[in-house]
Each structure stands twice: as C-alpha cells, then as structure tokens.
C-alpha cells in the first residue's frame, strides 16, 4: 500500500501543479450617503436574511424528509425480510443540495445598488496563486 501511495504522490502533485490559479469574486459595497438610501439598504439586508433562512429551511426539510424516508425504507425491508424489490417505491433520496445563498447575495447587491449604493467587484486569487 505504501508503495502504491509513493507512486501516486508525484502524479497527484503534477495534476495539481498543472491547474491554473483559482479566483474568487469579492464585492466592495459603498453605502448610499442619504438617509433614505441607508434606510433602504436596511430593508435589503432584511430581505437577504429572509432569503437565506428560507434556503436553510429547504435544506433542513430535505434532510429531515430523507431521514424519514430512510426509516420507512428500513421498516419495509424488515417487514419483507430484506426483499428490496418489495420496497423499491420507498427507496430514499440520498442527496440534498446545500442551501443556495448565492441567489440571495446577488439579489442583495442588486437591491443595494437600487437604493443608491455602489457595488464594486474584484477578482482575488484563492488557490495556486502566481
């Protein structure tokens, strides 16, 4: 096993080294200067928080439903002496996509701009940087 690892290590190194740098987009937010604009951005933050909570709830509900389906499937297998063909319609979903906060963040930045704020994006190297 150690020999196999030693043979694969250079391959892994060269495959990672062959990848170019990976960049992430960062946003600088400059708030509006007037009171109405600042009040408006507070509403944007509330909407973003509500959106993020809804995404988190969808993820939690999916996990709960998946766990419930797994329990039902196991009960069916127990009842039918592990004959999975009789429990095919209860086969649980094994994947729940993670909460998608990016749509919430995009909406927030758009709302922030509509309130008179400025949004500046920039690329930042986060891996294998030159």
LUMDO-445528 format. One line per field, with one value per residue: residue number from 1; residue in one letter; z, y, x of N, C-alpha, C, CB in turn. Coordinates in Angstrom, 3 decimals, decimal comma, padded with zeros to 6 digits. Each point is the difference from the previous one (the first is absolute). Last residue first. Glycine has a CB too. Layout:
# residues N
nr c(NUM;...);
rest c(A;...);
n.c3 c(Z;...);
n.c2 c(Y;...);
n.c1 c(X;...);
ca.c3 c(Z;...);
ca.c2 c(Y;...);
ca.c1 c(X;...);
c.c3 c(Z;...);
c.c2 c(Y;...);
c.c1 c(X;...);
cb.c3 c(Z;...);
cb.c2 c(Y;...);
cb.c1 c(X;...);
This chain:
# residues 130
nr c(130;129;128;127;126;125;124;123;122;121;120;119;118;117;116;115;114;113;112;111;110;109;108;107;106;105;104;103;102;101;100;99;98;97;96;95;94;93;92;91;90;89;88;87;86;85;84;83;82;81;80;79;78;77;76;75;74;73;72;71;70;69;68;67;66;65;64;63;62;61;60;59;58;57;56;55;54;53;52;51;50;49;48;47;46;45;44;43;42;41;40;39;38;37;36;35;34;33;32;31;30;29;28;27;26;25;24;23;22;21;20;19;18;17;16;15;14;13;12;11;10;9;8;7;6;5;4;3;2;1);
rest c(X;X;X;X;X;X;X;X;X;X;X;X;X;X;X;X;X;X;X;X;X;X;X;X;X;X;X;X;X;X;X;X;X;X;X;X;X;X;X;X;X;X;X;X;X;X;X;X;X;X;X;X;X;X;X;X;X;X;X;X;X;X;X;X;X;X;X;X;X;X;X;X;X;X;X;X;X;X;X;X;X;X;X;X;X;X;X;X;X;X;X;X;X;X;X;X;X;X;X;X;X;X;X;X;X;X;X;X;X;X;X;X;X;X;X;X;X;X;X;X;X;X;X;X;X;X;X;X;X;X);
n.c3 c(-008,567;003,934;000,127;003,067;000,005;-002,716;-000,001;-004,252;002,374;-000,932;002,604;000,786;001,871;001,981;-002,078;-000,564;-004,450;001,662;004,082;-002,836;-002,973;004,101;001,913;-004,301;-000,103;004,858;-000,995;-004,087;002,805;003,816;-001,684;004,445;-003,152;-002,211;002,765;-002,588;001,653;-000,009;001,703;-003,081;001,169;-004,609;001,016;004,025;-003,060;-002,095;004,315;003,314;004,445;001,336;000,138;004,702;-000,160;-004,667;001,476;004,118;-002,919;-003,069;003,913;001,887;-004,585;-000,539;004,549;-001,377;-004,379;002,392;003,267;-003,839;-002,547;004,129;000,764;-004,882;000,155;004,481;-001,971;-003,944;003,225;002,794;-004,202;-001,335;004,634;-000,002;-004,630;001,450;004,105;-002,839;-003,217;003,876;001,394;-004,661;000,606;004,208;-002,553;-003,778;003,229;002,449;-004,361;-000,480;-000,529;001,248;-003,772;000,668;-002,700;-000,962;-001,467;-003,647;000,847;-004,131;000,412;-003,488;-003,047;001,570;-000,897;004,777;000,596;-003,710;001,510;004,710;-001,441;-003,000;003,619;003,140;-002,714;000,800;004,769;000,082;-002,538;002,994;003,760;-001,974);
n.c2 c(033,043;-003,502;-004,565;002,961;005,007;004,250;003,253;002,580;003,992;001,752;004,650;000,899;005,097;000,428;002,124;-004,357;-001,803;-000,867;-001,967;-002,031;-001,341;-000,983;-002,041;-002,158;-001,356;-001,048;-002,156;-001,946;-000,967;-001,966;-004,375;-003,337;-004,959;-003,826;-004,992;-004,775;-003,704;000,141;-005,750;-003,529;-000,606;-001,623;-003,447;-002,197;-003,645;000,315;000,490;-003,718;000,895;-000,789;004,249;001,643;000,685;001,635;002,436;001,264;000,943;002,265;002,038;000,823;001,268;002,427;001,856;000,664;001,660;002,427;001,393;000,661;002,043;002,333;001,119;001,092;002,110;001,876;001,302;001,668;001,901;001,448;001,535;001,929;001,609;001,323;001,697;001,922;001,513;001,295;001,930;001,931;001,419;001,392;002,590;001,838;000,763;001,590;002,418;001,472;-000,318;-002,648;-005,738;-003,079;-002,373;-005,446;-002,133;-005,455;-003,331;-004,038;-003,354;-001,968;-004,476;000,527;-005,249;-005,340;-001,781;000,358;-002,750;-002,960;000,593;-000,806;-003,531;-001,651;000,829;-002,200;-003,790;-001,688;001,314;-001,560;-003,986;-000,151;000,945;-003,474);
n.c1 c(-000,228;-002,852;-001,415;-003,468;-000,838;001,786;-004,780;-002,091;-003,502;-004,988;-001,524;-005,213;-001,003;-005,432;-003,825;-002,233;000,912;004,602;-002,094;-003,492;003,749;002,653;-004,188;-001,108;004,801;-000,328;-004,356;001,973;004,052;-002,273;-002,280;000,991;001,556;-004,007;-000,402;000,885;-002,622;-005,473;-001,101;-003,143;-004,618;-000,297;003,510;-001,144;-000,923;004,463;002,317;-001,920;001,953;-004,956;-002,717;000,650;004,893;-000,443;-004,105;002,437;003,905;-003,208;-002,248;004,560;001,496;-004,263;000,877;004,746;-001,731;-003,609;003,538;003,148;-003,772;-001,430;004,807;000,350;-004,491;001,190;004,385;-002,561;-003,289;003,874;002,185;-004,424;-000,715;004,810;-000,672;-004,349;002,343;003,893;-003,254;-002,409;004,507;000,778;-004,278;001,702;004,211;-002,907;-002,863;004,145;004,225;004,211;-000,934;005,108;003,341;000,566;004,152;-001,145;004,152;-000,760;004,651;003,310;002,984;004,564;-000,014;001,834;004,470;000,815;-004,090;001,572;004,717;-001,614;-003,184;003,561;003,297;-003,469;-001,329;004,582;-000,190;-004,700;001,426;003,930;-003,037;-003,000);
ca.c3 c(-000,591;-000,454;-001,038;-000,028;001,254;-000,129;000,970;000,009;-000,305;000,086;-000,835;000,143;-001,088;000,378;-000,182;001,102;-000,243;-001,073;000,549;000,853;-000,927;-000,667;000,957;000,180;-001,247;-000,003;001,009;-000,577;-001,028;000,446;-001,055;-000,111;001,097;-000,361;000,223;-000,192;000,816;-000,711;000,387;-000,013;001,193;-000,056;-001,012;000,599;000,521;-001,142;-000,424;-001,426;-000,843;000,135;-001,132;-000,124;001,167;-000,146;-001,075;000,557;000,878;-000,857;-000,634;001,062;000,321;-001,071;000,175;001,162;-000,398;-000,864;000,853;000,846;-000,868;-000,316;001,204;000,205;-001,073;000,330;001,072;-000,611;-000,815;000,918;000,503;-001,100;-000,213;001,141;-000,176;-001,068;000,545;000,920;-000,836;-000,519;001,155;000,060;-001,048;000,502;001,082;-000,585;-000,662;000,999;000,585;000,963;-000,439;000,304;000,485;000,006;000,905;-000,255;001,254;-000,145;000,610;000,483;000,182;001,228;000,110;000,036;-001,353;-000,511;000,687;-000,424;-001,338;000,031;000,660;-000,928;-001,055;000,517;-000,345;-001,448;-000,479;000,371;-000,896;-001,300;000,053;000,000);
ca.c2 c(000,272;001,372;-000,132;-001,269;-000,735;-001,353;-000,279;-001,393;-000,198;-001,382;-000,192;-001,340;-000,432;-000,445;001,071;000,956;000,716;000,979;000,997;000,863;000,741;000,996;001,039;000,881;000,763;001,012;001,007;000,765;000,901;001,390;000,857;001,260;000,940;001,076;001,272;001,260;000,057;000,895;001,400;000,256;000,772;001,305;000,856;001,329;000,398;000,199;001,401;-000,120;000,552;-000,863;-000,924;-000,659;-000,876;-001,125;-000,848;-000,722;-001,040;-001,020;-000,747;-000,791;-001,084;-000,998;-000,685;-000,889;-001,102;-000,898;-000,669;-000,977;-001,092;-000,813;-000,765;-001,006;-000,996;-000,840;-000,916;-000,990;-000,881;-000,887;-000,992;-000,912;-000,851;-000,916;-000,984;-000,910;-000,829;-000,973;-000,992;-000,892;-000,825;-001,135;-000,977;-000,712;-000,879;-001,098;-000,883;-000,809;000,620;001,059;001,304;000,314;001,371;000,721;001,132;001,205;000,699;001,372;000,180;001,331;000,069;000,606;001,424;000,853;000,317;001,054;001,243;000,350;000,577;001,283;000,959;000,225;000,914;001,331;000,917;000,118;000,689;001,408;000,561;000,118;001,162;001,189);
ca.c1 c(001,314;000,193;001,028;000,732;-000,174;000,527;001,045;000,426;001,418;000,487;001,181;000,562;000,875;001,335;000,975;-000,151;-001,255;000,228;000,923;-000,820;-000,860;000,841;000,385;-001,157;-000,145;001,055;-000,359;-001,111;000,530;-000,028;000,547;-000,733;000,231;000,919;-000,668;000,707;001,216;000,908;000,176;001,435;000,367;-000,663;000,601;000,123;-001,312;-000,896;-000,032;-000,306;001,070;001,181;000,024;-001,300;-000,172;000,941;-000,511;-001,153;000,546;000,606;-001,100;-000,642;000,931;-000,120;-001,289;000,142;000,890;-000,783;-000,986;000,698;000,438;-001,178;-000,353;001,038;-000,153;-001,160;000,415;000,897;-000,849;-000,734;000,960;000,331;-001,177;-000,071;001,070;-000,415;-001,078;000,606;000,701;-001,043;-000,386;000,936;-000,325;-001,180;000,476;000,777;-000,964;-000,729;-001,195;000,330;-000,489;-001,400;000,084;-001,268;000,134;-000,784;-000,301;-000,460;-001,310;-000,372;-001,446;-000,503;000,271;-001,178;-000,418;000,883;-000,354;-001,358;000,024;000,696;-000,879;-001,100;000,455;000,286;-001,080;-000,092;001,187;-000,121;-001,012;000,636;000,877;-000,824);
c.c3 c(000,957;-000,560;-000,644;-001,171;000,023;001,351;-000,181;000,953;000,120;-000,366;000,185;-000,985;000,327;-001,221;000,428;-000,116;001,089;-000,271;-001,036;000,545;000,778;-000,977;-000,686;000,954;000,108;-001,263;-000,014;000,955;-000,653;-001,087;000,420;-001,010;-000,256;001,155;-000,373;000,284;-000,083;000,889;-000,919;000,240;000,041;001,216;-000,027;-000,991;000,584;000,466;-001,174;-000,551;-001,500;-000,976;-000,046;-001,095;-000,128;001,151;-000,187;-001,036;000,628;000,851;-000,855;-000,592;001,069;000,262;-001,047;000,259;001,146;-000,419;-000,813;000,897;000,821;-000,886;-000,255;001,208;000,177;-001,064;000,375;001,038;-000,661;-000,775;000,957;000,478;-001,082;-000,143;001,122;-000,240;-001,047;000,577;000,879;-000,892;-000,417;001,206;000,087;-000,977;000,594;001,057;-000,599;-000,650;000,927;000,656;001,096;-000,557;000,222;000,600;-000,128;001,083;-000,357;001,372;-000,190;000,566;000,654;000,025;001,314;000,112;-000,047;-001,401;-000,554;000,672;-000,475;-001,371;-000,003;000,565;-001,012;-001,071;000,432;-000,420;-001,521;-000,510;000,271;-001,004;-001,332;000,000);
c.c2 c(000,792;000,212;001,350;000,001;-001,330;-000,699;-001,434;-000,149;-001,480;-000,029;-001,437;-000,128;-001,374;-000,418;-000,368;001,160;001,035;000,824;001,094;001,156;000,991;000,850;001,087;001,143;000,987;000,856;001,144;001,110;000,821;000,966;001,461;000,905;001,287;000,979;001,098;001,189;001,344;000,168;000,757;001,487;000,351;000,874;001,397;001,026;001,403;000,452;000,245;001,414;-000,239;000,391;-000,826;-001,061;-000,819;-000,980;-001,210;-000,968;-000,825;-001,162;-001,144;-000,842;-000,912;-001,183;-001,096;-000,778;-000,993;-001,209;-000,994;-000,760;-001,077;-001,181;-000,896;-000,887;-001,135;-001,067;-000,940;-001,023;-001,087;-000,977;-000,989;-001,102;-001,042;-000,945;-001,040;-001,092;-001,012;-000,929;-001,092;-001,082;-000,985;-000,895;-001,217;-001,104;-000,801;-000,966;-001,208;-000,978;-000,965;000,611;001,049;001,363;000,463;001,384;000,819;001,034;001,305;000,552;001,466;-000,016;001,337;000,017;000,533;001,452;000,898;000,419;001,153;001,282;000,366;000,672;001,388;001,031;000,320;000,948;001,439;001,011;000,189;000,800;001,490;000,635;000,227;001,256);
c.c1 c(000,886;001,410;000,297;000,958;000,747;-000,088;000,447;001,179;000,301;001,477;000,480;001,151;000,571;000,803;001,406;000,992;-000,284;-001,252;000,266;000,842;-000,877;-000,811;000,828;000,328;-001,163;-000,065;001,011;-000,435;-001,108;000,442;-000,141;000,695;-000,776;000,150;000,982;-000,916;000,707;001,236;000,954;000,273;001,481;000,325;-000,623;000,541;000,020;-001,393;-000,943;-000,194;-000,201;001,115;001,285;000,009;-001,285;-000,142;000,913;-000,573;-001,120;000,529;000,528;-001,132;-000,596;000,922;-000,176;-001,287;000,156;000,830;-000,820;-000,960;000,695;000,363;-001,205;-000,337;001,006;-000,213;-001,141;000,460;000,840;-000,879;-000,675;000,938;000,270;-001,188;-000,039;001,043;-000,461;-001,057;000,608;000,612;-001,088;-000,272;000,922;-000,392;-001,156;000,494;000,717;-000,972;-000,724;-001,227;000,248;-000,419;-001,434;000,210;-001,280;000,270;-000,709;-000,359;-000,385;-001,405;-000,317;-001,528;-000,532;000,433;-001,223;-000,412;000,818;-000,459;-001,401;-000,044;000,623;-000,972;-001,104;000,540;000,280;-001,067;-000,024;001,190;-000,172;-000,963;000,701;000,871);
cb.c3 c(-002,277;001,708;-000,430;001,080;000,222;-001,871;001,629;-002,383;000,829;-000,570;000,176;000,742;-000,565;002,213;000,325;001,460;-001,177;-001,015;001,474;000,621;-001,606;000,238;001,857;-000,430;-001,309;001,381;001,425;-001,274;-000,414;002,300;-001,782;002,390;000,419;-002,414;001,858;-001,710;-000,337;-001,218;002,336;-001,580;001,206;-001,320;-001,334;002,211;000,474;-001,292;000,803;000,305;001,915;000,750;-001,253;000,809;001,435;-001,225;-001,134;001,504;000,471;-001,702;-000,005;001,723;-000,593;-001,630;000,958;000,993;-001,577;-000,831;001,486;-000,047;-001,927;000,201;001,428;-001,012;-001,567;001,211;000,868;-001,677;-000,413;001,754;-000,244;-001,648;000,698;001,464;-001,156;-001,053;001,510;000,562;-001,736;000,103;001,601;-001,156;-001,485;001,194;000,513;-001,839;-000,501;001,613;-002,028;-001,337;-001,449;002,064;-001,234;000,189;-000,197;-001,152;001,202;-002,334;001,719;-001,690;000,209;000,125;-002,489;001,059;-000,704;001,400;002,074;-000,356;-000,505;001,825;001,438;-000,864;000,288;002,205;000,195;-000,194;001,931;002,029;-000,104;000,508;002,442;001,207);
cb.c2 c(-000,028;000,762;-002,362;-001,207;001,083;000,717;001,688;-000,331;002,319;-000,918;002,465;-000,983;002,400;-000,738;001,569;-001,871;-002,026;-001,533;-001,762;-001,969;-001,969;-001,540;-001,700;-001,939;-001,943;-001,520;-001,782;-002,040;-001,619;-000,796;-001,718;-000,203;-000,987;-000,248;-000,952;-001,102;-002,433;001,232;-000,681;-001,942;-001,123;-001,064;-002,043;-001,086;-002,388;-001,754;000,207;-002,310;-000,353;-001,852;001,594;002,091;001,652;001,489;002,010;001,963;001,453;001,775;002,083;001,771;001,482;001,812;002,103;001,587;001,536;001,962;002,027;001,453;001,600;002,032;001,843;001,566;001,796;001,928;001,732;001,721;001,902;001,802;001,693;001,874;001,898;001,731;001,738;001,872;001,891;001,649;001,774;001,888;001,875;001,402;001,867;002,085;001,629;001,512;001,972;001,888;001,440;000,475;-001,125;-001,393;000,482;-002,165;000,046;-001,363;-001,032;-000,471;-001,876;001,052;-002,538;001,404;000,229;-001,839;-002,156;-000,891;-001,284;-002,421;-001,336;-000,861;-001,831;-002,349;-000,920;-001,044;-001,911;-002,368;-000,958;-000,656;-002,226;-002,011;-000,393;-001,260);
cb.c1 c(-001,043;-001,672;-000,741;-001,928;-002,212;001,552;-000,935;-000,803;000,619;-002,295;000,651;-002,235;000,570;-000,888;-001,841;-000,805;-000,876;001,698;001,068;-001,462;-000,009;001,963;-000,036;-001,532;000,943;001,444;-001,081;-000,760;001,859;000,435;-000,579;-000,804;002,290;-000,638;-001,473;001,471;000,243;-001,922;-000,448;000,348;-001,848;-001,831;000,491;000,363;-000,486;001,282;002,333;-001,088;001,516;-001,507;-001,447;-001,096;001,260;001,590;-001,033;-000,521;001,994;000,615;-001,389;000,585;001,953;-000,599;-000,990;001,671;001,232;-001,334;-000,106;002,012;000,244;-001,431;000,913;001,710;-000,824;-001,057;001,605;000,765;-001,600;000,014;001,849;-000,297;-001,491;001,086;001,418;-001,289;-000,728;001,802;000,502;-001,669;000,592;001,718;-000,814;-000,796;001,851;000,685;-001,496;000,209;-000,228;002,017;-001,760;000,194;002,212;-001,292;002,564;-001,776;002,020;-000,852;000,391;001,510;-000,219;002,072;-000,084;-001,361;000,948;001,872;-000,599;-000,518;002,046;001,500;-000,923;000,242;002,302;000,447;-001,564;000,767;001,270;-001,311;-001,176;001,433;000,327;-001,810);
